[in-house]
Amino acid sequence: MVRISVQTGVYLLTLFLFCAGGCIAQETSSEITSTGTITYINLEGGFYGLVTSDGVNYLPLDLPDEYKQNGLKVDFTGVPDQDIMTIQMWGQPLRILSINKQNGFVTSDIWYDGEEGISPEQEMELTTLLLKSSAALSKTLNDYNLRISANAAEMKGKNLQNEDIKTYLEKVYQEIPAIFCVSHLDRTGTITAIYPDVYNDSIGVNVRDQPLVDSIVQDPVPGMSELIECIEGEDVIDIIYPLYSSSLSVTGYLSVLINPSLLVENTLDSLTQGLEQRIIVIQPDGTIIGYSGELPGTFIDESTAQIIPGIGSLPVGSYQAGRDMFSPDESVSSGMEQYLVYWSTISLHGTPWRVLVF
């Protein structure tokens, strides 16, 4: 059974409550206001549709990239367009006027039934740290994204030979903190150039087996991967931007591999200095991306490959923030070595991270 904490929800309201929930569907003139679910439709090369809470299918004509996430719950207002023809042959075309993710606050059924032993002052410290750390990480990701986007735009329309490409890649490398390497991919997903030169052995390798690369080759929109092991053997995240000719045809892709644990450490260490609290950043599947502060002794090591069970299982599209009791090690007996954790969700290009403070 899911249990709700009203007090904690108030603390997090300023960050996570962007719109009022509710399954309403109303029509004023030609406008439609409703709730729905973003759904990936595997037809005609694949596209994203919008299925309302009462089962109506709409084809959003201008869906923002960050909403292209299968299963995402949204509130939206739009105008059906009866006069446009599409190749998808699915749903009613819809011009979106406004759209917001449905945000909620929840505590999951992993709730610890004992005494929490936390004062209002301590609770405020945790929630304040959560707000600060979530905002700081969002800013870091967006700053990285803007720099990569600007460099991709600068490369537009350039007839880049190998040495020219290397100059641009080096420029990107110097501008992005916590970067591992940067490469140019051709339209098939094959690495044609890379920086630093120490990774030149990777040139000629096709990396389309990586889900994000395969996705962007089929649908050239910017994206961020989950934690992956790159061909150089490091755990990284990949931010990719398509590159265009002067006639706006895709010529290739700018792929920037970033060390996420270093990104998290650089962003959050100043927030935990002198505090007992820790911050851990995970994927929704529980994989640790990075942390700040001293980890509990139950962690086997400091690897990003560890899994925190439970919290990540709550659907990202429905639950943006909450609190729980969790054990960092599943082998710890119930009620032992448990921590009260406050958590929130941030994302870039539809790829979510969860920020845990305890």
C-alpha positions as CSV (number, residue, x, y, z in Angstrom):
1,M,0.0,0.0,0.0
2,V,1.3,3.4,-0.9
3,R,1.3,5.9,2.0
4,I,1.3,9.7,1.5
5,S,3.2,12.2,3.7
6,V,1.5,15.6,3.6
7,Q,4.0,17.4,5.7
8,T,7.0,16.4,3.5
9,G,4.9,17.1,0.4
10,V,4.5,20.7,1.5
11,Y,8.3,21.0,1.9
12,L,8.9,19.7,-1.7
13,L,5.9,21.5,-3.2
14,T,7.9,24.5,-4.4
15,L,10.2,22.3,-6.5
16,F,8.0,19.6,-7.8
17,L,4.3,20.7,-8.0
18,F,4.0,22.4,-11.4
19,C,0.4,21.7,-12.1
20,A,-2.7,20.4,-10.5
21,G,-3.4,16.8,-11.1
22,G,-6.7,15.2,-11.9
23,C,-8.4,13.4,-14.7
24,I,-10.4,16.2,-16.3
25,A,-11.3,16.4,-19.9
26,Q,-13.1,19.5,-21.0
27,E,-13.6,21.3,-24.3
28,T,-13.8,25.0,-24.7
29,S,-14.4,25.8,-28.4
30,S,-11.8,23.7,-30.2
31,E,-9.3,23.4,-27.3
32,I,-8.9,20.1,-25.5
33,T,-7.6,20.0,-21.9
34,S,-7.0,16.6,-20.4
35,T,-4.5,14.1,-18.9
36,G,-2.8,11.4,-20.8
37,T,0.1,9.1,-21.3
38,I,2.9,9.5,-23.8
39,T,3.1,6.2,-25.7
40,Y,5.7,5.0,-28.2
41,I,4.0,3.6,-31.3
42,N,6.1,1.1,-33.2
43,L,4.7,1.9,-36.6
44,E,6.1,3.8,-39.7
45,G,9.6,3.9,-38.2
46,G,8.3,4.7,-34.7
47,F,6.8,7.8,-33.1
48,Y,5.3,9.1,-29.9
49,G,1.5,9.3,-29.5
50,L,-0.7,10.7,-26.7
51,V,-3.4,8.5,-25.2
52,T,-5.8,10.4,-22.9
53,S,-7.2,9.0,-19.7
54,D,-10.5,8.3,-21.4
55,G,-8.8,6.3,-24.3
56,V,-8.6,8.9,-27.1
57,N,-5.5,8.8,-29.3
58,Y,-3.9,12.0,-30.3
59,L,-0.8,12.5,-32.5
60,P,1.1,15.5,-31.0
61,L,2.6,17.5,-33.9
62,D,5.1,19.5,-31.8
63,L,6.0,17.3,-28.8
64,P,9.0,18.7,-27.0
65,D,12.0,16.4,-26.8
66,E,11.9,16.1,-23.0
67,Y,8.4,14.6,-23.2
68,K,9.4,11.8,-25.7
69,Q,9.4,9.2,-22.9
70,N,7.2,6.1,-23.1
71,G,4.8,5.9,-20.2
72,L,5.2,9.5,-19.1
73,K,2.0,10.9,-17.5
74,V,1.1,14.5,-18.6
75,D,-1.5,17.2,-18.3
76,F,-2.0,19.0,-21.6
77,T,-4.0,21.5,-23.6
78,G,-4.1,21.4,-27.4
79,V,-6.1,22.0,-30.5
80,P,-7.1,19.1,-32.8
81,D,-6.1,19.8,-36.4
82,Q,-8.6,18.3,-38.8
83,D,-6.9,19.6,-41.9
84,I,-3.4,18.1,-41.7
85,M,-2.4,14.7,-43.2
86,T,0.4,12.7,-41.6
87,I,2.3,9.6,-42.6
88,Q,1.7,7.9,-39.3
89,M,-2.0,7.1,-39.9
90,W,-2.6,6.9,-36.1
91,G,-4.6,9.1,-33.8
92,Q,-5.9,12.6,-34.4
93,P,-3.3,15.3,-35.1
94,L,-3.0,17.7,-32.1
95,R,-1.2,21.0,-31.9
96,I,0.0,21.4,-28.3
97,L,-0.6,24.7,-26.5
98,S,0.7,23.6,-23.2
99,I,2.0,20.4,-21.6
100,N,3.3,19.5,-18.1
101,K,4.5,16.3,-16.5
102,Q,2.2,15.0,-13.8
103,N,4.1,15.4,-10.6
104,G,3.3,13.6,-7.4
105,F,4.7,13.0,-3.9
106,V,4.6,9.5,-2.5
107,T,6.2,7.2,0.0
108,S,6.4,3.6,-1.2
109,D,5.3,0.3,0.4
110,I,8.9,-0.2,1.6
111,W,7.9,2.1,4.5
112,Y,9.6,1.5,7.8
113,D,6.9,1.2,10.5
114,G,9.1,2.0,13.5
115,E,9.9,5.3,15.0
116,E,11.6,7.6,12.6
117,G,13.4,9.5,15.4
118,I,13.8,12.7,13.4
119,S,13.0,16.2,14.6
120,P,11.3,18.9,12.5
121,E,14.6,20.7,12.4
122,Q,16.4,17.6,11.0
123,E,13.5,17.1,8.5
124,M,13.9,20.7,7.3
125,E,17.7,20.2,6.9
126,L,17.1,17.1,4.7
127,T,14.5,18.7,2.5
128,T,16.5,21.9,2.2
129,L,19.6,19.9,1.1
130,L,17.4,18.0,-1.3
131,L,16.1,21.2,-2.9
132,K,19.7,22.6,-3.2
133,S,21.2,19.4,-4.6
134,S,18.4,18.8,-7.1
135,A,18.7,22.4,-8.4
136,A,22.5,22.3,-8.6
137,L,22.5,19.0,-10.5
138,S,19.8,20.3,-12.9
139,K,21.9,23.4,-13.5
140,T,25.0,21.4,-14.2
141,L,23.3,19.1,-16.7
142,N,21.7,22.0,-18.5
143,D,25.0,24.0,-18.6
144,Y,26.7,21.0,-20.1
145,N,23.8,20.6,-22.6
146,L,23.9,24.2,-23.7
147,R,27.7,24.1,-24.3
148,I,27.3,20.9,-26.4
149,S,24.4,22.4,-28.3
150,A,26.3,25.6,-29.1
151,N,29.3,23.6,-30.4
152,A,27.0,21.4,-32.5
153,A,25.4,24.6,-34.0
154,E,28.9,26.0,-34.7
155,M,29.7,22.9,-36.7
156,K,26.5,23.3,-38.9
157,G,27.2,23.5,-42.6
158,K,30.9,23.0,-42.3
159,N,32.6,20.6,-44.7
160,L,34.7,19.0,-42.0
161,Q,37.7,16.9,-42.9
162,N,39.5,14.9,-40.2
163,E,41.8,17.6,-39.0
164,D,39.0,20.2,-39.0
165,I,36.8,17.8,-36.9
166,K,39.7,17.3,-34.4
167,T,39.9,21.0,-33.9
168,Y,36.2,21.2,-33.0
169,L,36.4,18.1,-30.8
170,E,39.3,19.5,-28.8
171,K,37.3,22.7,-28.3
172,V,34.4,20.7,-26.9
173,Y,36.7,18.7,-24.7
174,Q,38.2,21.9,-23.2
175,E,34.8,23.4,-22.4
176,I,33.0,20.5,-20.7
177,P,34.0,19.6,-17.1
178,A,34.1,15.9,-16.1
179,I,34.4,15.0,-19.8
180,F,35.9,11.6,-20.7
181,C,36.2,11.9,-24.4
182,V,34.3,13.5,-27.4
183,S,33.8,11.9,-30.8
184,H,32.3,12.5,-34.2
185,L,30.0,9.7,-35.5
186,D,28.9,9.4,-39.1
187,R,25.3,8.8,-40.1
188,T,25.7,5.0,-39.5
189,G,26.9,5.5,-35.9
190,T,30.6,4.8,-36.7
191,I,33.3,6.8,-34.9
192,T,35.2,8.8,-37.5
193,A,37.2,11.0,-35.1
194,I,37.9,11.2,-31.4
195,Y,39.6,13.4,-28.8
196,P,41.9,12.9,-26.9
197,D,44.1,11.1,-29.3
198,V,44.9,8.3,-26.8
199,Y,41.5,6.8,-27.8
200,N,42.3,6.7,-31.6
201,D,42.0,2.9,-31.5
202,S,38.2,3.5,-31.3
203,I,38.1,5.1,-34.7
204,G,36.2,2.9,-37.2
205,V,34.1,1.2,-34.5
206,N,30.3,1.3,-35.0
207,V,28.6,2.0,-31.7
208,R,25.0,1.7,-32.9
209,D,24.5,-1.2,-30.4
210,Q,24.2,1.5,-27.8
211,P,20.5,2.2,-27.4
212,L,20.9,6.0,-27.6
213,V,23.0,5.9,-30.7
214,D,20.5,3.6,-32.4
215,S,17.6,5.8,-31.3
216,I,19.2,9.0,-32.6
217,V,20.2,7.5,-36.0
218,Q,16.5,6.6,-36.5
219,D,15.2,9.9,-35.0
220,P,17.9,12.7,-35.0
221,V,17.0,14.6,-31.8
222,P,19.4,15.4,-28.9
223,G,19.6,12.8,-26.2
224,M,21.3,11.6,-23.0
225,S,22.0,8.0,-22.3
226,E,21.7,6.0,-19.1
227,L,25.0,4.8,-17.5
228,I,26.8,2.7,-20.1
229,E,30.2,1.1,-20.4
230,C,31.8,2.7,-23.4
231,I,34.2,0.8,-25.7
232,E,37.1,2.2,-23.8
233,G,35.9,0.4,-20.7
234,E,34.7,3.3,-18.6
235,D,31.3,3.9,-17.0
236,V,30.0,7.1,-18.7
237,I,26.9,8.9,-19.8
238,D,26.6,10.0,-23.4
239,I,25.1,13.3,-24.6
240,I,24.6,13.3,-28.4
241,Y,23.6,16.1,-30.8
242,P,22.9,15.6,-34.5
243,L,25.0,17.7,-36.9
244,Y,23.5,19.3,-40.0
245,S,24.5,20.5,-43.4
246,S,23.6,24.0,-44.7
247,S,20.6,22.4,-46.3
248,L,19.6,20.9,-42.9
249,S,20.3,17.3,-43.8
250,V,21.9,15.2,-41.1
251,T,25.7,14.7,-41.7
252,G,26.6,13.0,-38.4
253,Y,26.5,13.3,-34.7
254,L,28.5,14.9,-31.9
255,S,28.9,12.4,-29.0
256,V,30.2,13.6,-25.6
257,L,31.1,11.0,-23.0
258,I,31.0,12.3,-19.4
259,N,32.2,10.7,-16.2
260,P,28.9,11.0,-14.1
261,S,30.5,10.2,-10.7
262,L,32.9,13.1,-11.3
263,L,30.1,15.4,-12.4
264,V,28.1,14.6,-9.3
265,E,31.1,15.0,-7.0
266,N,32.1,18.3,-8.5
267,T,28.6,19.7,-8.3
268,L,27.6,18.5,-4.8
269,D,30.7,18.2,-2.6
270,S,30.4,21.8,-1.5
271,L,26.8,21.1,-0.3
272,T,27.8,18.2,2.0
273,Q,31.0,19.7,3.4
274,G,30.8,19.7,7.2
275,L,27.5,17.8,7.2
276,E,26.6,14.3,8.3
277,Q,24.1,14.0,5.4
278,R,24.9,12.2,2.2
279,I,23.6,12.6,-1.3
280,I,23.4,9.7,-3.7
281,V,22.3,10.0,-7.4
282,I,20.8,6.9,-9.0
283,Q,19.0,5.8,-12.1
284,P,15.4,4.7,-11.7
285,D,16.7,1.1,-11.9
286,G,18.7,1.8,-8.7
287,T,22.2,2.0,-10.4
288,I,24.4,4.5,-8.5
289,I,25.6,7.3,-10.8
290,G,27.5,9.2,-8.2
291,Y,27.5,10.4,-4.6
292,S,28.7,13.1,-2.2
293,G,29.5,12.6,1.5
294,E,30.7,9.5,3.3
295,L,28.8,6.4,2.3
296,P,27.5,3.9,4.9
297,G,29.8,0.9,5.7
298,T,27.2,-1.5,4.2
299,F,28.3,-0.3,0.7
300,I,30.7,-2.9,-0.7
301,D,32.8,-0.3,-2.5
302,E,32.4,3.0,-4.2
303,S,31.6,1.6,-7.6
304,T,28.8,3.1,-9.7
305,A,27.7,-0.4,-10.6
306,Q,26.0,-1.0,-7.2
307,I,22.3,-1.1,-7.0
308,I,20.0,0.5,-4.4
309,P,16.8,-1.5,-4.4
310,G,13.2,-0.3,-4.0
311,I,13.1,3.5,-4.5
312,G,13.8,3.4,-8.2
313,S,10.8,1.1,-8.8
314,L,8.3,4.0,-8.5
315,P,7.2,5.1,-12.0
316,V,9.2,8.3,-13.0
317,G,6.2,9.7,-14.9
318,S,3.9,9.6,-11.9
319,Y,6.2,10.2,-8.9
320,Q,8.7,13.0,-8.9
321,A,9.6,13.2,-5.2
322,G,9.0,11.3,-1.9
323,R,10.5,9.9,1.2
324,D,11.3,6.3,2.3
325,M,13.2,4.1,4.7
326,F,15.8,2.1,2.8
327,S,18.7,-0.2,3.3
328,P,21.7,0.3,1.1
329,D,22.3,-3.4,1.2
330,E,19.4,-5.9,0.6
331,S,21.2,-8.4,2.9
332,V,20.7,-6.1,5.9
333,S,17.9,-7.4,8.1
334,S,14.6,-5.4,8.3
335,G,14.8,-2.6,10.7
336,M,18.6,-2.7,10.9
337,E,20.9,-0.2,9.2
338,Q,17.9,1.6,7.7
339,Y,17.9,5.3,6.7
340,L,15.2,7.9,6.3
341,V,15.8,9.1,2.7
342,Y,14.2,12.1,0.9
343,W,14.4,11.8,-2.9
344,S,13.5,13.8,-6.0
345,T,13.8,13.4,-9.8
346,I,15.6,15.5,-12.3
347,S,16.1,14.8,-16.0
348,L,17.8,15.8,-19.3
349,H,16.3,14.9,-22.7
350,G,13.8,12.6,-21.0
351,T,16.5,10.6,-19.2
352,P,15.8,10.7,-15.4
353,W,18.1,10.7,-12.4
354,R,16.9,10.4,-8.8
355,V,18.6,12.4,-6.1
356,L,18.6,10.8,-2.6
357,V,19.4,12.7,0.6
358,F,19.8,10.9,3.9
